[in-house]
């Protein structure tokens, strides 16, 4: 009976070690939530991440509206640039980092807060 428990314990520990090793190779796509704040451009039917707007340019404010990514998706607007795409779909996170983030051990990689504001 003790041998059975010893073998089962070894199997469980081996499985945990295997899962930890595998988790370092698996990536998870981090995607902005629907409530993240963006700028809609109604003239061109596009949207921009705030950090992608050039502060040196003068924008026609009549063309822009502060809204959410969810609204842009409903309107079927497209990202206005590669910059916006990279901000909205910023990175792939290792599954191990994702788990540690959910446990509160490491900081999130995401560029936005739960309320939709950006970590600029």
C-alpha positions in Angstrom: 0.0 0.0 0.0 2.8 2.4 0.9 4.5 1.6 -2.5 1.2 2.6 -4.3 1.1 6.0 -2.5 4.8 6.6 -3.2 4.2 5.8 -6.9 1.1 8.0 -7.0 2.9 10.9 -5.2 5.9 10.6 -7.6 3.5 10.6 -10.6 1.7 13.7 -9.3 4.9 15.6 -8.7 6.2 14.5 -12.1 2.9 15.7 -13.7 3.2 19.1 -11.9 6.8 19.6 -13.0 5.8 18.6 -16.6 3.0 21.2 -16.6 5.2 23.9 -15.2 7.8 23.2 -17.9 5.2 23.2 -20.7 3.6 26.4 -19.4 6.8 28.3 -20.2 6.4 27.4 -23.9 2.6 28.1 -24.3 1.6 31.6 -25.2 -1.7 33.4 -24.4 -3.0 36.2 -26.6 -3.7 39.4 -24.5 -6.6 41.3 -26.1 -8.0 44.6 -25.0 -11.5 44.4 -23.4 -14.5 46.0 -25.0 -14.5 48.9 -22.4 -11.0 50.2 -23.3 -11.1 53.8 -24.3 -10.2 54.7 -27.9 -10.8 57.5 -30.4 -13.3 56.9 -33.2 -12.7 58.6 -36.5 -16.2 58.7 -38.1 -14.9 60.2 -41.4 -12.6 57.3 -42.1 -14.4 54.7 -40.0 -11.3 53.9 -38.1 -10.2 54.0 -34.4 -7.0 55.0 -32.7 -5.4 54.1 -29.4 -4.7 57.3 -27.5 -0.9 56.7 -27.5 -0.9 56.4 -31.3 -2.2 60.0 -31.9 0.6 62.3 -32.7 0.6 65.2 -30.2 2.3 67.5 -32.8 -0.5 67.2 -35.3 -3.7 69.2 -35.2 -6.7 66.9 -35.5 -10.1 68.0 -36.6 -12.0 67.3 -33.4 -15.3 67.1 -35.3 -14.1 63.8 -36.8 -13.2 62.2 -33.5 -15.2 60.9 -30.6 -14.0 59.3 -27.4 -15.6 55.9 -27.2 -14.8 52.2 -26.5 -13.3 49.4 -28.4 -16.6 47.6 -28.1 -18.4 50.4 -29.9 -15.7 50.4 -32.6 -16.3 46.6 -33.1 -20.1 47.1 -33.3 -19.6 49.9 -36.0 -17.1 47.6 -37.7 -14.4 50.3 -37.7 -10.8 49.2 -38.4 -7.6 50.2 -36.5 -6.1 53.3 -38.2 -2.5 52.1 -38.0 -0.1 49.3 -37.1 0.5 51.3 -33.9 -3.2 50.9 -32.8 -3.2 47.2 -33.7 -0.1 46.7 -31.5 -1.7 48.6 -28.7 -5.0 46.8 -28.8 -3.4 43.4 -29.3 -0.1 44.1 -27.6 1.6 40.9 -27.0 1.5 37.3 -26.3 2.1 36.3 -22.7 3.5 33.1 -21.5 0.9 30.9 -19.9 3.1 30.7 -16.8 3.1 34.6 -16.6 -0.7 34.5 -17.0 -1.1 32.1 -14.1 1.3 34.1 -11.9 -0.6 37.3 -12.8 -4.0 35.7 -11.9 -2.5 34.6 -8.5 -1.3 38.2 -7.9 2.4 37.3 -7.9 3.5 39.4 -11.0 2.2 42.6 -12.6 -0.1 42.3 -15.6 1.5 42.9 -19.1 -1.6 44.6 -20.4 -1.6 48.3 -21.3 -5.0 49.1 -19.9 -6.8 49.0 -16.6 -10.0 47.2 -15.7 -12.0 50.4 -16.0 -10.9 50.9 -19.7 -8.3 53.6 -19.0 -4.8 53.2 -20.4 -1.5 52.6 -18.6 0.3 55.2 -20.6 
